[in-house]
């Protein structure tokens, strides 16, 4: 959600809630996605060393903290920097599917999980747009770090035992 939330809503948030010009808001968004590109290249070897579960937990926490700190402090460079750490979460989650399910089920489960995640993303954007209209973009953008923190907690609670058992 952080990735798509930034893509779908940041320029509107920046112009409406922060009073930025569209070009400046787009530059911060570009830095976020530039960080995502660099992060996927740089942090991939670290995922191999840390393993799947600890990597997802670590990068989720760091990106959520930076995302929230950037929003609350107004330091948009921190929000952009969150992209660097957010970068590795999605590809590592996809990789985790292979560790969670029997090899004969991985393709089916990957398709199912990614499809369900896409449906949640569509639903999230619908709800987010409604909330933004009612509360304004300044308040509604706080949903992003809250969703990131909620994801991290749910991931740890639901999958940690299963992943740790597979990695040992």
Rosetta constraint file for C-alpha pairs under 8 A:
AtomPair CA 1 CA 5 HARMONIC 5.38 0.50
AtomPair CA 1 CA 121 HARMONIC 6.63 0.50
AtomPair CA 1 CA 144 HARMONIC 7.09 0.50
AtomPair CA 1 CA 147 HARMONIC 7.32 0.50
AtomPair CA 1 CA 148 HARMONIC 7.40 0.50
AtomPair CA 2 CA 6 HARMONIC 5.94 0.50
AtomPair CA 2 CA 86 HARMONIC 7.70 0.50
AtomPair CA 2 CA 144 HARMONIC 5.91 0.50
AtomPair CA 2 CA 145 HARMONIC 7.46 0.50
AtomPair CA 2 CA 147 HARMONIC 7.87 0.50
AtomPair CA 2 CA 148 HARMONIC 6.76 0.50
AtomPair CA 3 CA 7 HARMONIC 6.32 0.50
AtomPair CA 3 CA 83 HARMONIC 7.66 0.50
AtomPair CA 3 CA 86 HARMONIC 7.44 0.50
AtomPair CA 4 CA 8 HARMONIC 5.81 0.50
AtomPair CA 4 CA 121 HARMONIC 7.88 0.50
AtomPair CA 5 CA 9 HARMONIC 5.60 0.50
AtomPair CA 5 CA 10 HARMONIC 7.14 0.50
AtomPair CA 5 CA 125 HARMONIC 7.77 0.50
AtomPair CA 5 CA 144 HARMONIC 6.82 0.50
AtomPair CA 6 CA 10 HARMONIC 4.88 0.50
AtomPair CA 6 CA 29 HARMONIC 6.93 0.50
AtomPair CA 7 CA 29 HARMONIC 7.18 0.50
AtomPair CA 9 CA 13 HARMONIC 6.04 0.50
AtomPair CA 10 CA 14 HARMONIC 5.83 0.50
AtomPair CA 10 CA 25 HARMONIC 7.16 0.50
AtomPair CA 10 CA 26 HARMONIC 7.92 0.50
AtomPair CA 10 CA 29 HARMONIC 6.76 0.50
AtomPair CA 11 CA 15 HARMONIC 6.09 0.50
AtomPair CA 11 CA 22 HARMONIC 6.41 0.50
AtomPair CA 11 CA 25 HARMONIC 5.15 0.50
AtomPair CA 11 CA 26 HARMONIC 5.83 0.50
AtomPair CA 11 CA 29 HARMONIC 7.32 0.50
AtomPair CA 12 CA 16 HARMONIC 5.79 0.50
AtomPair CA 12 CA 17 HARMONIC 7.84 0.50
AtomPair CA 12 CA 137 HARMONIC 7.63 0.50
AtomPair CA 13 CA 17 HARMONIC 5.25 0.50
AtomPair CA 13 CA 18 HARMONIC 6.80 0.50
AtomPair CA 13 CA 137 HARMONIC 5.31 0.50
AtomPair CA 13 CA 138 HARMONIC 6.65 0.50
AtomPair CA 13 CA 141 HARMONIC 7.11 0.50
AtomPair CA 14 CA 18 HARMONIC 4.90 0.50
AtomPair CA 14 CA 19 HARMONIC 6.26 0.50
AtomPair CA 14 CA 20 HARMONIC 5.42 0.50
AtomPair CA 14 CA 21 HARMONIC 7.74 0.50
AtomPair CA 14 CA 22 HARMONIC 7.55 0.50
AtomPair CA 14 CA 25 HARMONIC 5.32 0.50
AtomPair CA 15 CA 19 HARMONIC 4.72 0.50
AtomPair CA 15 CA 20 HARMONIC 4.62 0.50
AtomPair CA 15 CA 21 HARMONIC 5.84 0.50
AtomPair CA 15 CA 22 HARMONIC 6.03 0.50
AtomPair CA 15 CA 25 HARMONIC 6.76 0.50
AtomPair CA 16 CA 20 HARMONIC 7.64 0.50
AtomPair CA 16 CA 137 HARMONIC 6.73 0.50
AtomPair CA 16 CA 138 HARMONIC 7.92 0.50
AtomPair CA 17 CA 136 HARMONIC 7.52 0.50
AtomPair CA 17 CA 137 HARMONIC 5.62 0.50
AtomPair CA 17 CA 138 HARMONIC 4.90 0.50
AtomPair CA 18 CA 138 HARMONIC 7.60 0.50
AtomPair CA 20 CA 24 HARMONIC 6.21 0.50
AtomPair CA 20 CA 25 HARMONIC 5.97 0.50
AtomPair CA 21 CA 25 HARMONIC 6.30 0.50
AtomPair CA 22 CA 26 HARMONIC 6.00 0.50
AtomPair CA 23 CA 27 HARMONIC 6.15 0.50
AtomPair CA 24 CA 28 HARMONIC 6.52 0.50
AtomPair CA 25 CA 29 HARMONIC 6.39 0.50
AtomPair CA 26 CA 30 HARMONIC 6.04 0.50
AtomPair CA 27 CA 31 HARMONIC 6.20 0.50
AtomPair CA 28 CA 32 HARMONIC 6.30 0.50
AtomPair CA 28 CA 76 HARMONIC 7.04 0.50
AtomPair CA 28 CA 77 HARMONIC 7.20 0.50
AtomPair CA 28 CA 80 HARMONIC 5.89 0.50
AtomPair CA 29 CA 33 HARMONIC 6.41 0.50
AtomPair CA 29 CA 80 HARMONIC 6.65 0.50
AtomPair CA 30 CA 34 HARMONIC 5.89 0.50
AtomPair CA 31 CA 35 HARMONIC 5.98 0.50
AtomPair CA 31 CA 80 HARMONIC 5.53 0.50
AtomPair CA 31 CA 81 HARMONIC 7.48 0.50
AtomPair CA 31 CA 83 HARMONIC 7.81 0.50
AtomPair CA 32 CA 36 HARMONIC 6.36 0.50
AtomPair CA 32 CA 79 HARMONIC 7.30 0.50
AtomPair CA 32 CA 80 HARMONIC 4.11 0.50
AtomPair CA 32 CA 81 HARMONIC 6.13 0.50
AtomPair CA 32 CA 82 HARMONIC 6.80 0.50
AtomPair CA 32 CA 83 HARMONIC 4.52 0.50
AtomPair CA 32 CA 84 HARMONIC 7.03 0.50
AtomPair CA 33 CA 37 HARMONIC 6.31 0.50
AtomPair CA 33 CA 80 HARMONIC 7.91 0.50
AtomPair CA 33 CA 83 HARMONIC 6.05 0.50
AtomPair CA 33 CA 84 HARMONIC 7.94 0.50
AtomPair CA 34 CA 38 HARMONIC 6.31 0.50
AtomPair CA 34 CA 83 HARMONIC 7.60 0.50
AtomPair CA 34 CA 84 HARMONIC 7.78 0.50
AtomPair CA 35 CA 39 HARMONIC 5.72 0.50
AtomPair CA 35 CA 80 HARMONIC 7.39 0.50
AtomPair CA 35 CA 81 HARMONIC 6.49 0.50
AtomPair CA 35 CA 82 HARMONIC 7.73 0.50
AtomPair CA 35 CA 83 HARMONIC 4.98 0.50
AtomPair CA 35 CA 84 HARMONIC 4.07 0.50
AtomPair CA 35 CA 85 HARMONIC 7.80 0.50
AtomPair CA 35 CA 87 HARMONIC 7.35 0.50
AtomPair CA 36 CA 40 HARMONIC 6.18 0.50
AtomPair CA 36 CA 83 HARMONIC 4.83 0.50
AtomPair CA 36 CA 84 HARMONIC 4.76 0.50
AtomPair CA 36 CA 85 HARMONIC 7.23 0.50
AtomPair CA 36 CA 86 HARMONIC 6.70 0.50
AtomPair CA 36 CA 87 HARMONIC 4.32 0.50
AtomPair CA 36 CA 88 HARMONIC 7.67 0.50
AtomPair CA 37 CA 41 HARMONIC 6.70 0.50
AtomPair CA 37 CA 84 HARMONIC 7.54 0.50
AtomPair CA 37 CA 87 HARMONIC 6.97 0.50
AtomPair CA 38 CA 42 HARMONIC 6.04 0.50
AtomPair CA 38 CA 84 HARMONIC 6.66 0.50
AtomPair CA 39 CA 43 HARMONIC 5.51 0.50
AtomPair CA 39 CA 44 HARMONIC 7.85 0.50
AtomPair CA 39 CA 83 HARMONIC 7.64 0.50
AtomPair CA 39 CA 84 HARMONIC 4.62 0.50
AtomPair CA 39 CA 85 HARMONIC 6.26 0.50
AtomPair CA 39 CA 86 HARMONIC 7.92 0.50
AtomPair CA 39 CA 87 HARMONIC 5.47 0.50
AtomPair CA 39 CA 88 HARMONIC 6.59 0.50
AtomPair CA 40 CA 44 HARMONIC 5.85 0.50
AtomPair CA 40 CA 84 HARMONIC 7.82 0.50
AtomPair CA 40 CA 87 HARMONIC 5.54 0.50
AtomPair CA 40 CA 88 HARMONIC 5.38 0.50
AtomPair CA 42 CA 46 HARMONIC 7.90 0.50
AtomPair CA 43 CA 47 HARMONIC 6.44 0.50
AtomPair CA 43 CA 88 HARMONIC 6.88 0.50
AtomPair CA 44 CA 48 HARMONIC 6.71 0.50
AtomPair CA 44 CA 88 HARMONIC 7.18 0.50
AtomPair CA 45 CA 49 HARMONIC 6.64 0.50
AtomPair CA 46 CA 50 HARMONIC 6.01 0.50
AtomPair CA 46 CA 55 HARMONIC 7.91 0.50
AtomPair CA 47 CA 51 HARMONIC 5.36 0.50
AtomPair CA 47 CA 52 HARMONIC 6.26 0.50
AtomPair CA 47 CA 55 HARMONIC 5.64 0.50
AtomPair CA 47 CA 92 HARMONIC 7.82 0.50
AtomPair CA 48 CA 52 HARMONIC 7.53 0.50
AtomPair CA 50 CA 54 HARMONIC 6.10 0.50
AtomPair CA 50 CA 55 HARMONIC 5.91 0.50
AtomPair CA 51 CA 55 HARMONIC 6.11 0.50
AtomPair CA 51 CA 167 HARMONIC 7.49 0.50
AtomPair CA 52 CA 56 HARMONIC 6.22 0.50
AtomPair CA 52 CA 92 HARMONIC 6.39 0.50
AtomPair CA 52 CA 93 HARMONIC 7.82 0.50
AtomPair CA 52 CA 95 HARMONIC 7.72 0.50
AtomPair CA 52 CA 96 HARMONIC 6.32 0.50
AtomPair CA 52 CA 163 HARMONIC 7.70 0.50
AtomPair CA 53 CA 57 HARMONIC 6.19 0.50
AtomPair CA 53 CA 96 HARMONIC 7.83 0.50
AtomPair CA 53 CA 160 HARMONIC 6.59 0.50
AtomPair CA 53 CA 163 HARMONIC 6.35 0.50
AtomPair CA 53 CA 164 HARMONIC 7.10 0.50
AtomPair CA 54 CA 58 HARMONIC 5.88 0.50
AtomPair CA 55 CA 59 HARMONIC 5.93 0.50
AtomPair CA 55 CA 89 HARMONIC 7.93 0.50
AtomPair CA 55 CA 92 HARMONIC 7.85 0.50
AtomPair CA 56 CA 60 HARMONIC 5.81 0.50
AtomPair CA 56 CA 88 HARMONIC 7.67 0.50
AtomPair CA 56 CA 89 HARMONIC 5.61 0.50
AtomPair CA 56 CA 92 HARMONIC 6.76 0.50
AtomPair CA 56 CA 93 HARMONIC 7.27 0.50
AtomPair CA 57 CA 61 HARMONIC 6.21 0.50
AtomPair CA 57 CA 152 HARMONIC 6.30 0.50
AtomPair CA 57 CA 155 HARMONIC 7.83 0.50
AtomPair CA 57 CA 156 HARMONIC 7.15 0.50
AtomPair CA 58 CA 62 HARMONIC 6.26 0.50
AtomPair CA 59 CA 63 HARMONIC 5.93 0.50
AtomPair CA 59 CA 85 HARMONIC 5.45 0.50
AtomPair CA 59 CA 86 HARMONIC 6.34 0.50
AtomPair CA 59 CA 88 HARMONIC 7.21 0.50
AtomPair CA 59 CA 89 HARMONIC 6.70 0.50
AtomPair CA 60 CA 64 HARMONIC 5.99 0.50
AtomPair CA 60 CA 85 HARMONIC 7.48 0.50
AtomPair CA 60 CA 86 HARMONIC 6.57 0.50
AtomPair CA 60 CA 89 HARMONIC 6.82 0.50
AtomPair CA 60 CA 148 HARMONIC 7.00 0.50
AtomPair CA 60 CA 149 HARMONIC 7.64 0.50
AtomPair CA 60 CA 152 HARMONIC 6.07 0.50
AtomPair CA 61 CA 65 HARMONIC 6.10 0.50
AtomPair CA 61 CA 149 HARMONIC 7.11 0.50
AtomPair CA 61 CA 152 HARMONIC 6.94 0.50
AtomPair CA 62 CA 66 HARMONIC 6.21 0.50
AtomPair CA 62 CA 82 HARMONIC 7.53 0.50
AtomPair CA 62 CA 85 HARMONIC 6.58 0.50
AtomPair CA 63 CA 67 HARMONIC 5.89 0.50
AtomPair CA 63 CA 82 HARMONIC 4.67 0.50
AtomPair CA 63 CA 83 HARMONIC 7.09 0.50
AtomPair CA 63 CA 84 HARMONIC 7.86 0.50
AtomPair CA 63 CA 85 HARMONIC 5.22 0.50
AtomPair CA 63 CA 86 HARMONIC 5.29 0.50
AtomPair CA 64 CA 68 HARMONIC 5.98 0.50
AtomPair CA 64 CA 82 HARMONIC 7.33 0.50
AtomPair CA 64 CA 145 HARMONIC 5.42 0.50
AtomPair CA 64 CA 148 HARMONIC 5.63 0.50
AtomPair CA 64 CA 149 HARMONIC 6.22 0.50
AtomPair CA 65 CA 69 HARMONIC 5.87 0.50
AtomPair CA 65 CA 145 HARMONIC 7.65 0.50
AtomPair CA 66 CA 70 HARMONIC 5.90 0.50
AtomPair CA 66 CA 78 HARMONIC 5.52 0.50
AtomPair CA 66 CA 79 HARMONIC 5.88 0.50
AtomPair CA 66 CA 81 HARMONIC 7.04 0.50
AtomPair CA 66 CA 82 HARMONIC 5.25 0.50
AtomPair CA 67 CA 71 HARMONIC 6.36 0.50
AtomPair CA 67 CA 78 HARMONIC 6.65 0.50
AtomPair CA 67 CA 79 HARMONIC 4.64 0.50
AtomPair CA 67 CA 80 HARMONIC 7.81 0.50
AtomPair CA 67 CA 82 HARMONIC 5.53 0.50
AtomPair CA 67 CA 145 HARMONIC 6.02 0.50
AtomPair CA 68 CA 72 HARMONIC 6.02 0.50
AtomPair CA 68 CA 79 HARMONIC 7.47 0.50
AtomPair CA 68 CA 142 HARMONIC 7.53 0.50
AtomPair CA 68 CA 145 HARMONIC 5.34 0.50
AtomPair CA 69 CA 73 HARMONIC 5.68 0.50
AtomPair CA 69 CA 74 HARMONIC 7.80 0.50
AtomPair CA 69 CA 75 HARMONIC 7.46 0.50
AtomPair CA 69 CA 78 HARMONIC 6.83 0.50
AtomPair CA 69 CA 79 HARMONIC 7.31 0.50
AtomPair CA 70 CA 74 HARMONIC 5.47 0.50
AtomPair CA 70 CA 75 HARMONIC 4.73 0.50
AtomPair CA 70 CA 76 HARMONIC 5.18 0.50
AtomPair CA 70 CA 77 HARMONIC 6.95 0.50
AtomPair CA 70 CA 78 HARMONIC 4.70 0.50
AtomPair CA 70 CA 79 HARMONIC 4.48 0.50
AtomPair CA 71 CA 75 HARMONIC 6.93 0.50
AtomPair CA 71 CA 76 HARMONIC 6.98 0.50
AtomPair CA 71 CA 79 HARMONIC 6.75 0.50
AtomPair CA 71 CA 142 HARMONIC 7.39 0.50
AtomPair CA 75 CA 79 HARMONIC 7.05 0.50
AtomPair CA 76 CA 80 HARMONIC 6.17 0.50
AtomPair CA 77 CA 81 HARMONIC 5.98 0.50
AtomPair CA 78 CA 82 HARMONIC 6.27 0.50
AtomPair CA 79 CA 83 HARMONIC 7.44 0.50
AtomPair CA 80 CA 84 HARMONIC 7.88 0.50
AtomPair CA 81 CA 85 HARMONIC 7.42 0.50
AtomPair CA 82 CA 86 HARMONIC 5.91 0.50
AtomPair CA 83 CA 87 HARMONIC 5.78 0.50
AtomPair CA 85 CA 89 HARMONIC 7.86 0.50
AtomPair CA 87 CA 91 HARMONIC 7.96 0.50
AtomPair CA 88 CA 92 HARMONIC 6.00 0.50
AtomPair CA 89 CA 93 HARMONIC 6.01 0.50
AtomPair CA 90 CA 94 HARMONIC 6.28 0.50
AtomPair CA 91 CA 95 HARMONIC 6.19 0.50
AtomPair CA 92 CA 96 HARMONIC 6.04 0.50
AtomPair CA 93 CA 97 HARMONIC 6.66 0.50
AtomPair CA 94 CA 98 HARMONIC 7.52 0.50
AtomPair CA 94 CA 110 HARMONIC 7.11 0.50
AtomPair CA 95 CA 99 HARMONIC 7.17 0.50
AtomPair CA 96 CA 100 HARMONIC 6.20 0.50
AtomPair CA 96 CA 163 HARMONIC 7.65 0.50
AtomPair CA 97 CA 101 HARMONIC 6.28 0.50
AtomPair CA 97 CA 106 HARMONIC 6.51 0.50
AtomPair CA 97 CA 109 HARMONIC 7.26 0.50
AtomPair CA 97 CA 110 HARMONIC 6.41 0.50
AtomPair CA 98 CA 102 HARMONIC 7.46 0.50
AtomPair CA 98 CA 103 HARMONIC 6.77 0.50
AtomPair CA 98 CA 106 HARMONIC 5.57 0.50
AtomPair CA 99 CA 163 HARMONIC 6.69 0.50
AtomPair CA 99 CA 166 HARMONIC 6.26 0.50
AtomPair CA 99 CA 167 HARMONIC 7.66 0.50
AtomPair CA 100 CA 162 HARMONIC 6.67 0.50
AtomPair CA 100 CA 163 HARMONIC 6.25 0.50
AtomPair CA 100 CA 166 HARMONIC 7.15 0.50
AtomPair CA 101 CA 105 HARMONIC 6.15 0.50
AtomPair CA 101 CA 106 HARMONIC 5.90 0.50
AtomPair CA 101 CA 109 HARMONIC 7.68 0.50
AtomPair CA 102 CA 106 HARMONIC 6.41 0.50
AtomPair CA 105 CA 109 HARMONIC 5.94 0.50
AtomPair CA 106 CA 110 HARMONIC 5.84 0.50
AtomPair CA 107 CA 111 HARMONIC 6.23 0.50
AtomPair CA 108 CA 112 HARMONIC 6.19 0.50
AtomPair CA 109 CA 113 HARMONIC 5.85 0.50
AtomPair CA 110 CA 114 HARMONIC 5.94 0.50
AtomPair CA 111 CA 115 HARMONIC 5.96 0.50
AtomPair CA 112 CA 116 HARMONIC 6.11 0.50
AtomPair CA 113 CA 117 HARMONIC 6.05 0.50
AtomPair CA 114 CA 118 HARMONIC 6.11 0.50
AtomPair CA 115 CA 119 HARMONIC 6.31 0.50
AtomPair CA 116 CA 120 HARMONIC 6.27 0.50
AtomPair CA 117 CA 121 HARMONIC 6.14 0.50
AtomPair CA 118 CA 122 HARMONIC 6.22 0.50
AtomPair CA 119 CA 123 HARMONIC 6.16 0.50
AtomPair CA 120 CA 124 HARMONIC 5.86 0.50
AtomPair CA 121 CA 125 HARMONIC 6.20 0.50
AtomPair CA 122 CA 126 HARMONIC 6.35 0.50
AtomPair CA 123 CA 127 HARMONIC 6.20 0.50
AtomPair CA 124 CA 128 HARMONIC 5.80 0.50
AtomPair CA 125 CA 129 HARMONIC 5.96 0.50
AtomPair CA 126 CA 130 HARMONIC 6.47 0.50
AtomPair CA 127 CA 131 HARMONIC 6.20 0.50
AtomPair CA 128 CA 132 HARMONIC 5.99 0.50
AtomPair CA 128 CA 140 HARMONIC 7.09 0.50
AtomPair CA 129 CA 133 HARMONIC 6.24 0.50
AtomPair CA 130 CA 134 HARMONIC 6.40 0.50
AtomPair CA 131 CA 135 HARMONIC 5.87 0.50
AtomPair CA 131 CA 136 HARMONIC 7.45 0.50
AtomPair CA 131 CA 140 HARMONIC 6.22 0.50
AtomPair CA 132 CA 136 HARMONIC 4.70 0.50
AtomPair CA 132 CA 137 HARMONIC 5.05 0.50
AtomPair CA 132 CA 139 HARMONIC 7.57 0.50
AtomPair CA 132 CA 140 HARMONIC 5.17 0.50
AtomPair CA 132 CA 141 HARMONIC 7.85 0.50
AtomPair CA 133 CA 137 HARMONIC 7.55 0.50
AtomPair CA 135 CA 139 HARMONIC 6.22 0.50
AtomPair CA 135 CA 140 HARMONIC 6.42 0.50
AtomPair CA 136 CA 140 HARMONIC 6.17 0.50
AtomPair CA 137 CA 141 HARMONIC 5.77 0.50
AtomPair CA 138 CA 142 HARMONIC 7.37 0.50
AtomPair CA 139 CA 143 HARMONIC 7.87 0.50
AtomPair CA 142 CA 146 HARMONIC 6.55 0.50
AtomPair CA 143 CA 147 HARMONIC 5.93 0.50
AtomPair CA 144 CA 148 HARMONIC 6.30 0.50
AtomPair CA 145 CA 149 HARMONIC 6.17 0.50
AtomPair CA 146 CA 150 HARMONIC 6.11 0.50
AtomPair CA 147 CA 151 HARMONIC 6.00 0.50
AtomPair CA 148 CA 152 HARMONIC 6.28 0.50
AtomPair CA 149 CA 153 HARMONIC 6.29 0.50
AtomPair CA 150 CA 154 HARMONIC 6.10 0.50
AtomPair CA 151 CA 155 HARMONIC 5.90 0.50
AtomPair CA 152 CA 156 HARMONIC 6.15 0.50
AtomPair CA 153 CA 157 HARMONIC 6.11 0.50
AtomPair CA 154 CA 158 HARMONIC 5.82 0.50
AtomPair CA 155 CA 159 HARMONIC 5.58 0.50
AtomPair CA 155 CA 160 HARMONIC 7.02 0.50
AtomPair CA 156 CA 160 HARMONIC 5.11 0.50
AtomPair CA 159 CA 163 HARMONIC 6.09 0.50
AtomPair CA 160 CA 164 HARMONIC 5.95 0.50
AtomPair CA 161 CA 165 HARMONIC 6.05 0.50
AtomPair CA 162 CA 166 HARMONIC 6.41 0.50
AtomPair CA 163 CA 167 HARMONIC 6.16 0.50
AtomPair CA 164 CA 168 HARMONIC 6.31 0.50
